[in-house]
Amino acid sequence: MRKPRDYDNELKALEGKAKELKTRKVQQLGELVITTGADGLSADELAGALLVLAETKDAAKREAWAKRGAVFFRGKSRRSSPAPERDAGGNQTQPGSAQSPSGGTGAA
């Protein structure tokens, strides 16, 4: 006879993983704000700028921001780490955390 699944423990494990992923995402977003220099803005200014970005439907603007962000990350990787430490995507990996956010948009 098969052993019954312990759904409660599986659910707890999944909740733990989800919490860990959310924590990692928040940490990476904070690192992104600091890396771009946006930590010099007030919380109100940063929130307002992010709201404008999130509400923008213009595909051309979004694509331009994406390209600018990609250039920013490629430039940061080149300046701050030797070639063997960069991954194939050009994003810098940081000890104790996942890779730098990829595909992020730069704030304009």
N, C-alpha and C positions, 0 to 999 in steps of 0.2 A: 504494500500500500504506500502511496506517495505521501510525503510529509506536506501538511498544509502550509500555504504561504502565510507569512506573518506580515499582513498588509500594514499594520500600525508601524512596525519598524521600518518597512520600506518607505512609507510615507514620511516618517521622521528623517530618514536619510535623504530623501529628495528635497525636503524642506531645508535641511542643512546645506545641501549643495546649492539650492536657489539663493539662500542667504549669503553664502560665500561668493557666488557670482555677482550678486547685487553690490556687495561690499567692494569687490574688485573693480566693478564698473565705476562706482562712486570715487574710489581712489584714483583710478585712471583719469576721470574727468577733472578731478582736482589737480592732478599732475599736468594735465593739458592746459588748464587755466594758468598755472604757474609758469609753465614752459613758454607759453605764448606772450607772457607779460601782462595778461589780463587781470592778474591778481592786484594790480594797481588801481583797478576800477572799484567803485563802490558796488555793493551788492545790488543796489537799485539800477545802476548803469549797466552792469553785466546782465541782469535779468531782462532789462529792456532791450538790449542788443540781441540777446538770445531769442526773445519773443519775436523780434523783427525777422531774424533768420528763420525761425520755425514757421512763421506765417507766409514767408516768401514762396510763391508758386512759380516764379519765373525760372524756367529751366536753364536759361543761359547764365543767369546770375549764379545759380546753384553750381553749375558746372565750373564757372570761373572761380568760385570759392573753393571747390574741391581741388582744382588744379593748383591754386595758391597754397592750399593746405599740404598737398603732396610735395610741392617744391620745398615748403618749410621743413617737413620731416626729412626729406632727402638731404637738405642742407645741414640740418641739425646732426644727423647721423654722421655725415662726413666730417664735421668739425669736432664732434665729441667722442668718437670711438674709432679705433683702428679697424681696418677692413674685416679681419676674422670675427669680430664681435657683432657685425651687422648681419641680419638675416637676409634672405633672398629678396624680400620686399623693400629693403632699405630702412626698415624701422628699427630703432635701437631697442634692444632688450635690456631690462633693468633687473638687477638682482632682487630677489624677494617679491617680484611681481610678474604679471604676464607681460606680453609684448605691449609696446606703446600703442595707443588706439590707432587703428588704421582706417583709412577712408574718412577721417574726420574733416570737418570743414574749418577753415580759418575764419576768424571773426574779422570783418572789415569795418 
